[in-house]
Amino acid sequence: MSALISSLAGRLREIIGDRRRGARRGARAQARLPFTVVLLDAQEEAAGVLTGKRSLAGHTRDLSETGLTLLLPAVRIGDGYLTDRDCYLGIRLALPGGPVSMLATSVRFEHLDIAESGYGYLVGVRVIRMREDERASYLAYLRTLAAEERRARRRRRDDAAAAVAPAAPVAGQVNAWAGITPAQVSDAFERFLREGARPRES
């Protein structure tokens, strides 16, 4: 019976843990998309200049409505740095349905000790402006990613439920799950609370 209570408590941890992780990821969706970025000064930003300038190519790590996380081989273009606070970034992002452009500023910088996907630098950017039609395309793509993540979470929940589901009873044996009492469920929940309601480390 103790094994049954432990199994119930473990299942509660999995469900709660998956929901918490989902909530944290809700604002951002992982996506590896190619982009190019150029440095712009205040005048160029006002004029919307994106062509004819030296650029740097990389891939995104994740996206949200308000920003992106960029993976890059360097953070310098010519004499300027993508992380300079008085500079703007012109980003051309290759979505599956076609490229979109955006104006952004850097808000986070990290030198990666271990290269990620072949890149040594991470730059988080905040989107300042996009054309309305391109913003609509970008947001539609984000909705597609969110739907895919929801389906993936449902599959993980279904797989976890199948893993702890009771097997068909062997002839002559009583199915222990069929005889669960409210007191046993209460005991499992109490154990779940005592252990901090945290998912077990894999």
C-alpha positions as CSV (number, residue, x, y, z in Angstrom):
1,M,0.0,0.0,0.0
2,S,2.9,2.3,0.7
3,A,4.1,1.8,-2.9
4,L,0.6,2.8,-4.1
5,I,0.6,6.1,-2.1
6,S,4.2,6.8,-3.4
7,S,3.0,6.3,-6.9
8,L,0.0,8.7,-6.4
9,A,2.3,11.3,-4.8
10,G,4.8,11.0,-7.7
11,R,2.0,11.5,-10.3
12,L,0.9,14.7,-8.5
13,R,4.4,16.0,-8.7
14,E,4.6,15.3,-12.4
15,I,1.3,17.0,-13.2
16,I,2.1,20.1,-11.0
17,G,5.7,20.3,-12.2
18,D,4.6,20.2,-15.9
19,R,2.1,22.9,-15.4
20,R,4.6,25.2,-13.6
21,R,7.2,24.6,-16.4
22,G,4.5,25.4,-19.0
23,A,3.6,28.6,-17.3
24,R,7.3,29.7,-17.3
25,R,7.7,28.9,-20.9
26,G,4.4,30.4,-22.0
27,A,5.8,33.9,-22.8
28,R,8.7,32.4,-24.8
29,A,8.8,29.7,-27.5
30,Q,12.0,27.9,-28.5
31,A,12.8,28.3,-32.2
32,R,16.0,28.1,-34.1
33,L,15.6,30.6,-37.0
34,P,18.3,32.3,-39.1
35,F,18.7,36.0,-39.0
36,T,21.0,38.9,-39.9
37,V,21.6,41.9,-37.8
38,V,23.0,45.4,-38.5
39,L,24.0,48.2,-36.2
40,L,22.1,51.5,-36.6
41,D,22.7,54.9,-35.0
42,A,19.9,57.3,-34.1
43,Q,19.7,58.9,-37.6
44,E,19.6,55.6,-39.4
45,E,17.0,54.3,-37.0
46,A,14.7,57.3,-37.8
47,A,15.2,56.7,-41.6
48,G,14.7,52.9,-41.3
49,V,18.1,52.1,-43.0
50,L,18.7,48.3,-43.1
51,T,20.3,47.8,-46.5
52,G,23.9,48.4,-47.6
53,K,25.4,47.9,-44.2
54,R,27.7,45.3,-42.7
55,S,25.8,42.5,-41.0
56,L,26.3,39.6,-38.8
57,A,24.4,36.3,-39.1
58,G,23.2,33.9,-36.4
59,H,20.3,31.9,-35.2
60,T,17.6,32.5,-32.6
61,R,17.3,30.5,-29.4
62,D,13.8,31.6,-28.5
63,L,11.1,34.2,-29.4
64,S,8.4,36.2,-27.7
65,E,6.0,39.0,-28.6
66,T,8.4,41.6,-27.1
67,G,11.9,40.1,-27.8
68,L,14.3,37.5,-29.0
69,T,17.3,35.6,-27.8
70,L,20.0,35.6,-30.4
71,L,23.0,33.2,-30.8
72,L,25.9,34.9,-32.5
73,P,29.5,34.1,-33.4
74,A,30.6,37.6,-32.3
75,V,29.1,40.8,-30.9
76,R,31.1,43.3,-32.9
77,I,30.4,44.7,-36.4
78,G,33.3,46.9,-37.6
79,D,34.0,49.3,-34.7
80,G,30.6,48.9,-33.1
81,Y,29.2,46.4,-30.6
82,L,25.7,45.0,-30.6
83,T,25.6,45.6,-26.9
84,D,26.2,49.4,-27.1
85,R,23.3,51.1,-25.3
86,D,23.3,54.1,-27.7
87,C,22.9,51.9,-30.8
88,Y,19.8,50.3,-32.4
89,L,19.7,46.8,-34.1
90,G,18.1,46.2,-37.4
91,I,17.1,42.5,-37.5
92,R,16.0,40.5,-40.5
93,L,14.4,37.3,-39.3
94,A,13.7,34.4,-41.6
95,L,10.3,33.0,-40.7
96,P,9.0,29.8,-42.5
97,G,6.4,32.0,-44.3
98,G,8.9,34.7,-45.3
99,P,11.3,37.2,-43.8
100,V,10.3,40.0,-41.4
101,S,12.3,43.0,-40.2
102,M,12.3,44.6,-36.8
103,L,14.1,47.4,-34.9
104,A,15.4,46.3,-31.5
105,T,17.8,47.2,-28.7
106,S,20.0,44.8,-26.7
107,V,19.0,44.2,-23.1
108,R,21.1,41.2,-22.2
109,F,24.5,39.9,-23.1
110,E,26.3,36.6,-22.2
111,H,29.5,35.1,-23.3
112,L,28.9,31.3,-23.5
113,D,31.6,29.2,-21.8
114,I,30.5,26.3,-24.0
115,A,29.5,27.1,-27.6
116,E,25.8,26.5,-28.2
117,S,25.0,25.3,-31.7
118,G,28.5,26.6,-32.8
119,Y,27.9,30.1,-31.4
120,G,29.9,31.7,-28.6
121,Y,27.6,34.7,-27.6
122,L,24.0,35.2,-26.6
123,V,22.3,38.6,-26.9
124,G,18.8,39.2,-25.7
125,V,17.0,42.0,-27.6
126,R,13.7,43.9,-27.1
127,V,11.6,44.6,-30.1
128,I,10.9,48.3,-30.6
129,R,9.1,48.5,-33.9
130,M,7.9,46.4,-36.8
131,R,5.7,47.1,-39.8
132,E,2.1,46.1,-39.0
133,D,1.9,43.4,-41.7
134,E,5.2,41.9,-40.6
135,R,4.2,42.0,-36.9
136,A,1.0,40.1,-37.9
137,S,3.1,37.4,-39.6
138,Y,5.4,37.2,-36.6
139,L,2.6,36.9,-34.1
140,A,0.9,34.3,-36.2
141,Y,4.1,32.2,-36.2
142,L,4.4,32.6,-32.4
143,R,0.8,31.2,-32.1
144,T,1.8,28.2,-34.2
145,L,4.8,27.6,-31.8
146,A,2.6,27.9,-28.7
147,A,0.1,25.4,-30.2
148,E,3.0,22.9,-30.9
149,E,4.3,23.3,-27.3
150,R,0.8,22.6,-25.9
151,R,0.5,19.5,-28.0
152,A,4.0,18.4,-26.8
153,R,3.0,18.9,-23.2
154,R,-0.2,16.9,-23.6
155,R,1.9,14.1,-25.1
156,R,4.3,14.1,-22.2
157,R,1.3,14.1,-19.7
158,D,-0.3,11.2,-21.6
159,D,3.0,9.3,-21.6
160,A,3.5,9.9,-17.9
161,A,-0.1,8.8,-17.2
162,A,0.4,5.6,-19.2
163,A,3.7,4.9,-17.3
164,V,1.9,4.9,-13.9
165,A,-1.4,3.4,-15.1
166,P,-2.1,0.0,-13.4
167,A,-1.5,-3.0,-15.5
168,A,-4.4,-5.4,-16.2
169,P,-4.7,-7.6,-13.1
170,V,-3.2,-11.1,-13.4
171,A,-5.7,-13.8,-12.9
172,G,-6.4,-14.4,-9.3
173,Q,-5.1,-11.0,-8.2
174,V,-7.0,-7.9,-7.1
175,N,-6.3,-4.7,-9.0
176,A,-4.9,-2.5,-6.3
177,W,-6.0,0.7,-8.1
178,A,-9.6,-0.3,-8.1
179,G,-9.6,-0.4,-4.3
180,I,-8.1,3.1,-3.6
181,T,-9.9,4.7,-0.7
182,P,-10.3,8.5,0.0
183,A,-8.0,8.0,3.0
184,Q,-5.2,6.7,0.7
185,V,-5.6,9.5,-1.7
186,S,-5.4,11.9,1.3
187,D,-2.2,10.2,2.5
188,A,-0.7,10.5,-1.0
189,F,-1.6,14.2,-1.1
190,E,-0.1,14.8,2.3
191,R,3.1,13.2,1.3
192,F,3.1,15.2,-1.9
193,L,2.8,18.4,0.2
194,R,5.5,17.4,2.7
195,E,8.0,16.8,-0.2
196,G,7.6,20.3,-1.4
197,A,5.3,19.7,-4.4
198,R,8.4,19.7,-6.6
199,P,8.9,17.4,-9.6
200,R,11.6,14.8,-9.0
201,E,14.9,15.4,-10.6
202,S,15.5,13.2,-13.6
